[in-house]
């Protein structure tokens, strides 16, 4: 029996671990949190900080491993690459993993390749704030160079704003680095591109709709297919595949995020080398029939990737509505009661839904990805009808909070 090693064992990993076991594989998993849900499902569980490649290698040295992977955890991508390289297993390579997880390095490589992107500047200390502001201009986005989940991300309008928020952006970066980027208005889109032996296969391009305010970087709704069309749609697909090639991903799952501007441009926000979180694997499966977890497992094992596994089988319009406070349906406050999902799941077109709320926790206005406390996936003949269905179904969940 072949063994796969999962780096990280959180909620997203747990689903993939169960899927790997159903495929007849033995699963080992590592995570710093002894209560990580995926550790309970793994055949071999190791409590170790997966951000430390040397510690992971030491903890798994006696295990015969046939493949190593992660799901959704961006900070695990370099560790997966390092373990694969050290153990002689299939992987994307340490250099590509660095380029696809460190935004300053990524921006520099994309600039060299002529990929359209925002103006940018590295910021590692307060003394660099004015130089960075002069290079980028305002409004701008300040964020950690190597973090995720929208932690430490701020829209800034002045040098004073940079000074106010820089310490939080730096604190969210494992390497203590931040990046200032031009703020570009437009529709943000999520792309999923499969790389197979140097060939790029675009799977989906979907709207990533965001709320106003502090949580402007959080995707609160995904809509497939994307609402761009004509030349801008073609340009979006070209830029997505150009980005994947420029960053050196030969075989792997790429997650380019783009912005389509009102004047017709397309620019790259960033590009990850992993299955995304936020139900993007569900989006691809429901929209095209391609199971990204199956694909990632076979990539990790070095198995063949036949067309029937990686090519879209159909094109199903859908919408994913996340359960959040405004502009979502959830009230803010301390949770007293969470009703069942029966009415949500029974609504026409709804194919999947879940809720993560617990009595006693506090629902706050949207700031980071973790403020998404569940989701509804609805399908329809058009993406606009799917949005209406997902919105209506999400409003049927009964959540009560303490009176303010």
DRENRODREN-864873 format. One record per residue (C-alpha): residue in three letters; z, x, y. Coordinates in Angstrom, 1 decimal, decimal comma. Layout:
% DRENRODREN-864873
    r      pz      px      py
  ALA       Z       X       Y
...
//
This chain:
% DRENRODREN-864873
    r      pz      px      py
  UNK     0,0     0,0     0,0
  UNK    -1,0     1,4     3,4
  UNK     1,6     1,7     6,2
  UNK     1,1     1,1     9,9
  UNK     3,6     2,2    12,5
  UNK     4,2    -0,1    15,5
  UNK     5,3     1,6    18,7
  UNK     7,5    -1,0    20,3
  UNK     8,9    -4,2    18,7
  UNK     9,2    -6,8    21,4
  UNK     8,0   -10,4    21,3
  UNK     4,3    -9,7    21,5
  UNK     4,7    -6,9    18,8
  UNK     6,6    -9,3    16,5
  UNK     3,6   -11,6    16,2
  UNK     1,4    -8,7    15,4
  UNK     3,8    -7,2    12,9
  UNK     3,9   -10,5    11,0
  UNK     0,1   -10,6    11,0
  UNK    -0,1    -7,1     9,6
  UNK     2,3    -8,0     6,8
  UNK     0,3   -11,1     6,0
  UNK    -2,8    -8,7     5,7
  UNK    -1,0    -6,8     2,9
  UNK     0,2    -3,9     5,0
  UNK     3,6    -2,2     5,0
  UNK     5,0    -2,1     8,5
  UNK     7,3     0,5    10,2
  UNK     8,4    -0,1    13,8
  UNK    10,3     1,8    16,4
  UNK    12,1     0,4    19,5
  UNK    15,0     1,5    21,7
  UNK    16,5    -2,0    21,5
  UNK    18,3    -2,6    18,2
  UNK    17,8    -6,4    18,7
  UNK    14,1    -6,2    19,3
  UNK    12,6    -9,2    17,4
  UNK     9,9    -7,1    15,8
  UNK    12,5    -4,8    14,1
  UNK    13,8    -7,7    12,2
  UNK    10,3    -8,3    10,7
  UNK     9,4    -4,7     9,9
  UNK     9,7    -3,2     6,4
  UNK    11,1     0,0     8,0
  UNK    12,9    -0,3    11,4
  UNK    13,9     2,7    13,5
  UNK    16,0     2,4    16,6
  UNK    14,6     5,1    18,9
  UNK    13,3     5,3    22,4
  UNK     9,6     4,9    22,0
  UNK     8,9     6,5    25,4
  UNK     9,9     9,8    23,7
  UNK     7,0    11,0    21,5
  UNK     9,1    13,8    20,0
  UNK    11,9    11,4    19,1
  UNK     9,4     9,0    17,5
  UNK     7,8    11,8    15,5
  UNK    11,2    13,0    14,3
  UNK    12,3     9,5    13,3
  UNK     9,2     8,9    11,3
  UNK     8,6    12,4     9,9
  UNK     9,4    11,3     6,3
  UNK     7,2     8,2     6,4
  UNK     3,7     8,3     5,1
  UNK     1,7     6,6     7,9
  UNK    -1,9     5,5     7,7
  UNK    -2,2     4,1    11,3
  UNK    -0,3     3,8    14,5
  UNK    -0,7     1,1    17,2
  UNK     1,0    -0,9    20,0
  UNK     0,4    -4,4    21,4
  UNK     0,8    -5,2    25,1
  UNK     3,2    -2,3    25,9
  UNK     1,3    -0,1    28,4
  UNK     3,9     2,7    28,4
  UNK     3,6     2,9    24,6
  UNK    -0,1     3,8    24,8
  UNK     0,4     7,6    25,4
  UNK     3,0     7,7    22,7
  UNK     0,6     6,0    20,2
  UNK    -2,1     8,6    21,1
  UNK     0,4    11,5    20,8
  UNK     1,7    10,4    17,4
  UNK    -1,9     9,8    16,1
  UNK    -2,9    13,2    17,3
  UNK     0,1    14,9    15,8
  UNK    -0,2    13,1    12,4
  UNK    -4,0    13,4    12,2
  UNK    -4,6     9,6    12,5
  UNK    -7,3     7,6    14,3
  UNK    -6,6     7,2    18,0
  UNK    -8,0     7,1    21,5
  UNK    -6,9    10,7    22,3
  UNK    -4,1    11,9    24,6
  UNK    -6,4    12,5    27,6
  UNK    -7,9     9,1    27,5
  UNK    -4,5     7,5    27,1
  UNK    -3,3     9,3    30,2
  UNK    -6,3     8,2    32,2
  UNK    -5,8     4,6    31,2
  UNK    -2,0     4,5    31,9
  UNK    -1,7     6,6    35,1
  UNK    -3,3     5,0    38,1
  UNK    -3,7     8,1    40,2
  UNK    -5,5     9,9    37,4
  UNK    -7,5     6,8    36,6
  UNK    -8,6     6,4    40,2
  UNK    -9,7    10,0    40,5
  UNK   -11,8     9,8    37,3
  UNK   -13,4     6,5    38,4
  UNK   -14,2     8,0    41,8
  UNK   -15,9    10,9    40,1
  UNK   -18,0     8,5    38,0
  UNK   -19,0     6,3    41,0
  UNK   -17,2     3,2    39,7
  UNK   -16,6     0,8    42,7
  UNK   -12,9     0,6    43,5
  UNK   -10,4     0,2    46,4
  UNK    -9,6     3,1    48,7
  UNK    -6,4     4,8    47,4
  UNK    -3,9     7,6    48,0
  UNK    -1,1     9,0    45,9
  UNK     2,4     8,7    47,5
  UNK     5,2    10,7    46,0
  UNK     7,7    10,8    48,9
  UNK     8,3     9,3    52,3
  UNK     6,8    12,3    54,0
  UNK     3,4    11,3    52,6
  UNK     3,5     7,7    53,8
  UNK     1,5     8,2    57,1
  UNK    -1,1    10,4    55,4
  UNK    -1,6     7,7    52,7
  UNK    -1,7     4,9    55,3
  UNK    -4,4     6,8    57,3
  UNK    -6,5     7,2    54,1
  UNK    -6,2     3,6    52,9
  UNK    -5,5     1,4    55,9
  UNK    -3,9    -2,1    55,9
  UNK    -3,3    -4,5    54,4
  UNK    -2,6    -2,5    51,2
  UNK    -0,8    -2,7    47,9
  UNK     1,9    -0,2    47,0
  UNK     2,8     0,1    43,3
  UNK     4,1     2,6    40,7
  UNK     1,5     5,0    39,3
  UNK     2,5     4,3    35,8
  UNK     4,4     1,0    35,2
  UNK     3,4    -2,6    34,3
  UNK     4,5    -6,2    34,5
  UNK     4,1    -6,2    38,3
  UNK     7,4    -4,3    38,7
  UNK     7,7    -2,4    42,0
  UNK     4,4    -4,0    43,4
  UNK     4,3    -4,9    47,1
  UNK     1,8    -5,9    49,6
  UNK     2,3    -3,8    52,8
  UNK     1,1    -4,3    56,3
  UNK     2,4    -1,2    58,1
  UNK     3,9     2,2    57,7
  UNK     7,3     0,6    58,1
  UNK     6,6    -1,6    55,1
  UNK     5,8     1,5    53,0
  UNK     9,1     3,0    54,1
  UNK    11,0    -0,2    53,1
  UNK     9,5    -0,5    49,7
  UNK     8,6     3,0    48,5
  UNK    11,9     3,8    46,8
  UNK    11,5     0,7    44,6
  UNK     8,0     1,6    43,7
  UNK     9,0     5,1    42,8
  UNK    12,0     3,9    40,9
  UNK     9,7     1,8    38,7
  UNK     7,6     4,8    37,8
  UNK     8,8     7,0    34,9
  UNK     7,2    10,0    36,6
  UNK     8,4     9,1    40,1
  UNK     4,9     8,5    41,5
  UNK     3,4     5,7    43,5
  UNK    -0,1     4,8    44,7
  UNK    -1,3     3,0    47,8
  UNK    -4,4     1,0    47,4
  UNK    -6,6    -1,0    49,7
  UNK    -5,9    -4,8    49,4
  UNK    -9,1    -6,5    48,5
  UNK    -9,5   -10,3    48,9
  UNK   -11,3   -12,2    46,2
  UNK   -11,0   -13,7    42,7
  UNK    -9,2   -11,4    40,3
  UNK   -10,6   -11,3    36,7
  UNK    -9,5   -10,1    33,4
  UNK   -12,1    -8,5    31,2
  UNK   -11,8    -7,7    27,5
  UNK   -14,3    -5,0    26,2
  UNK   -14,3    -3,7    22,7
  UNK   -15,4    -0,1    22,3
  UNK   -16,9     0,7    18,9
  UNK   -18,1     4,3    18,3
  UNK   -19,2     4,6    21,9
  UNK   -20,8     1,1    22,1
  UNK   -19,2    -1,4    24,5
  UNK   -19,0    -5,0    23,5
  UNK   -18,0    -7,3    26,4
  UNK   -15,9   -10,2    24,9
  UNK   -14,5   -12,3    27,7
  UNK   -14,3   -12,4    31,5
  UNK   -11,8   -14,8    32,8
  UNK   -10,3   -15,7    36,2
  UNK    -6,7   -14,4    36,7
  UNK    -5,4   -16,8    39,3
  UNK    -2,4   -15,6    41,3
  UNK     0,2   -17,3    43,5
  UNK     0,8   -16,6    47,2
  UNK     3,9   -14,8    48,4
  UNK     6,0   -12,0    46,8
  UNK     4,6   -12,7    43,3
  UNK     1,0   -12,2    44,5
  UNK     0,3    -9,8    41,6
  UNK     1,4   -12,2    38,8
  UNK    -1,3   -14,1    36,9
  UNK    -0,1   -17,7    36,7
  UNK    -3,3   -19,1    35,2
  UNK    -6,2   -17,8    33,2
  UNK    -9,5   -19,6    33,2
  UNK   -12,4   -19,0    30,9
  UNK   -15,3   -18,5    31,5
  UNK   -14,8   -16,9    34,9
  UNK   -16,0   -18,8    37,9
  UNK   -18,3   -16,0    39,2
  UNK   -22,0   -16,6    38,5
  UNK   -25,4   -15,1    38,9
  UNK   -25,8   -11,6    40,2
  UNK   -22,0   -11,2    40,7
  UNK   -21,3   -12,1    37,0
  UNK   -23,9    -9,5    35,8
  UNK   -22,3    -6,9    38,2
  UNK   -18,9    -7,8    36,9
  UNK   -19,9    -7,1    33,3
  UNK   -21,7    -3,9    34,3
  UNK   -18,7    -2,6    36,2
  UNK   -16,4    -3,4    33,3
  UNK   -18,4    -1,5    30,8
  UNK   -19,0     1,4    33,2
  UNK   -15,3     1,7    33,7
  UNK   -14,6     1,9    29,9
  UNK   -17,3     4,6    29,5
  UNK   -16,0     6,5    32,5
  UNK   -12,5     6,7    31,2
  UNK   -13,7     8,0    27,8
  UNK   -12,7     5,2    25,5
  UNK   -15,0     5,6    22,4
  UNK   -13,2     3,2    20,0
  UNK   -10,5     0,9    21,2
  UNK    -9,7    -2,3    23,1
  UNK   -10,1    -2,1    26,8
  UNK    -8,6    -4,4    29,4
  UNK   -10,4    -3,9    32,8
  UNK    -9,2    -6,0    35,7
  UNK   -11,7    -6,7    38,4
  UNK   -11,9    -8,4    41,8
  UNK   -15,0   -10,3    42,8
  UNK   -15,1   -10,5    46,7
  UNK   -16,5   -13,4    48,7
  UNK   -19,4   -11,1    50,0
  UNK   -20,6   -10,4    46,4
  UNK   -18,9    -7,0    45,6
  UNK   -17,1    -6,2    42,4
  UNK   -14,3    -3,6    42,3
  UNK   -12,0    -2,3    39,6
  UNK    -8,3    -3,0    40,0
  UNK    -7,4    -1,0    36,9
  UNK    -8,2    -0,7    33,2
  UNK    -5,8    -0,5    30,2
  UNK    -6,4     0,6    26,6
  UNK    -4,5    -2,0    24,7
  UNK    -4,3    -5,6    23,8
  UNK    -3,0    -7,2    27,0
  UNK     0,1    -9,4    27,2
  UNK     0,1   -12,8    28,9
  UNK    -1,6   -14,6    26,1
  UNK    -4,8   -12,7    26,5
  UNK    -5,1   -12,2    22,8
  UNK    -4,8   -15,9    22,4
  UNK    -7,5   -16,4    25,1
  UNK   -10,0   -14,2    23,2
  UNK    -9,2   -15,8    19,9
  UNK    -9,5   -19,4    21,1
  UNK   -12,5   -18,7    23,4
  UNK   -14,6   -16,5    21,1
  UNK   -13,1   -16,5    17,6
  UNK   -12,4   -12,7    17,7
  UNK    -8,9   -11,8    16,6
  UNK    -7,8    -8,8    18,7
  UNK    -4,8    -8,0    16,5
  UNK    -7,0    -7,8    13,4
  UNK    -9,4    -5,6    15,3
  UNK    -6,6    -3,3    16,6
  UNK    -5,1    -2,9    13,1
  UNK    -8,5    -1,9    11,6
  UNK    -9,0     0,5    14,5
  UNK    -5,6     2,1    13,9
  UNK    -6,5     2,5    10,2
  UNK    -9,9     3,9    10,9
  UNK   -11,6     1,0     9,0
  UNK   -15,1    -0,2     9,5
  UNK   -15,6    -2,7    12,4
  UNK   -18,4    -5,0    11,2
  UNK   -20,2    -7,4    13,7
  UNK   -18,5   -10,4    12,2
  UNK   -15,2    -9,0    13,2
  UNK   -16,0    -7,9    16,8
  UNK   -18,8   -10,0    18,1
  UNK   -18,1   -13,4    19,7
  UNK   -18,7   -16,3    17,4
  UNK   -18,7   -19,1    20,0
  UNK   -17,9   -19,7    23,7
  UNK   -15,1   -22,3    24,2
  UNK   -14,0   -23,1    27,8
  UNK   -10,2   -23,0    28,2
  UNK    -7,3   -22,7    30,7
  UNK    -3,9   -21,1    30,2
  UNK    -1,2   -22,4    32,5
  UNK     1,9   -20,4    32,6
  UNK     5,3   -22,1    33,0
  UNK     6,7   -20,8    36,2
  UNK     8,4   -22,0    39,4
  UNK     6,0   -23,0    42,2
  UNK     3,1   -23,1    42,1
  UNK     4,0   -23,9    38,5
  UNK     5,9   -27,0    37,3
  UNK     9,4   -25,5    36,7
  UNK    12,3   -26,1    39,1
  UNK    14,3   -23,2    40,4
  UNK    18,0   -22,9    39,5
  UNK    20,3   -22,5    36,5
  UNK    18,9   -24,2    33,4
  UNK    21,0   -27,1    32,0
  UNK    18,5   -28,6    29,5
  UNK    15,1   -27,8    28,0
  UNK    13,2   -30,6    26,3
  UNK    11,0   -30,3    23,3
  UNK     7,3   -29,5    23,4
  UNK     6,2   -32,6    21,6
  UNK     4,6   -34,4    24,6
  UNK     3,0   -31,1    25,8
  UNK     1,4   -30,4    22,4
  UNK     0,2   -34,0    22,0
  UNK    -1,7   -34,0    25,3
  UNK    -5,5   -34,1    24,8
  UNK    -7,1   -30,7    24,5
  UNK    -3,9   -28,7    24,1
  UNK    -4,2   -26,2    21,3
  UNK    -1,1   -24,1    21,8
  UNK     2,1   -24,0    23,9
  UNK     5,4   -22,2    23,9
  UNK     8,5   -22,0    26,1
  UNK    11,0   -19,1    26,4
  UNK    13,7   -20,8    28,5
  UNK    17,3   -20,7    27,5
  UNK    20,1   -22,9    28,7
  UNK    22,2   -20,9    31,2
  UNK    19,4   -18,6    32,5
  UNK    18,2   -18,9    36,1
  UNK    14,6   -19,8    37,0
  UNK    13,7   -18,0    40,2
  UNK    10,5   -18,0    42,4
  UNK     7,7   -16,0    40,9
  UNK     8,0   -12,2    41,5
  UNK     7,1   -10,4    38,2
  UNK     5,4   -11,2    34,9
  UNK     8,8   -11,8    33,3
  UNK     9,1   -15,0    35,5
  UNK     6,5   -16,6    33,3
  UNK     8,7   -18,6    30,9
  UNK     6,1   -20,2    28,6
  UNK     2,5   -21,3    28,6
  UNK     0,1   -24,1    27,7
  UNK    -3,4   -23,5    26,4
  UNK    -5,9   -26,3    26,8
  UNK    -9,6   -26,5    25,8
  UNK   -12,4   -28,8    27,1
  UNK   -16,1   -29,0    27,6
  UNK   -15,8   -27,2    31,0
  UNK   -13,3   -24,7    32,4
  UNK   -12,5   -27,1    35,3
  UNK   -11,6   -29,9    32,8
  UNK    -9,5   -27,4    30,9
  UNK    -7,6   -26,6    34,1
  UNK    -6,8   -30,3    34,6
  UNK    -5,6   -30,7    31,1
  UNK    -3,4   -27,6    31,1
  UNK    -1,9   -28,6    34,5
  UNK    -1,1   -32,1    33,3
  UNK     0,3   -31,0    30,0
  UNK     2,5   -28,4    31,6
  UNK     4,0   -31,1    33,8
  UNK     5,3   -33,0    30,8
  UNK     7,9   -30,4    29,8
  UNK    11,4   -31,7    30,7
  UNK    13,5   -29,0    32,3
  UNK    16,7   -29,8    34,1
  UNK    18,6   -27,4    36,4
  UNK    22,0   -27,6    38,0
  UNK    21,9   -29,4    41,4
  UNK    21,7   -27,0    44,3
//
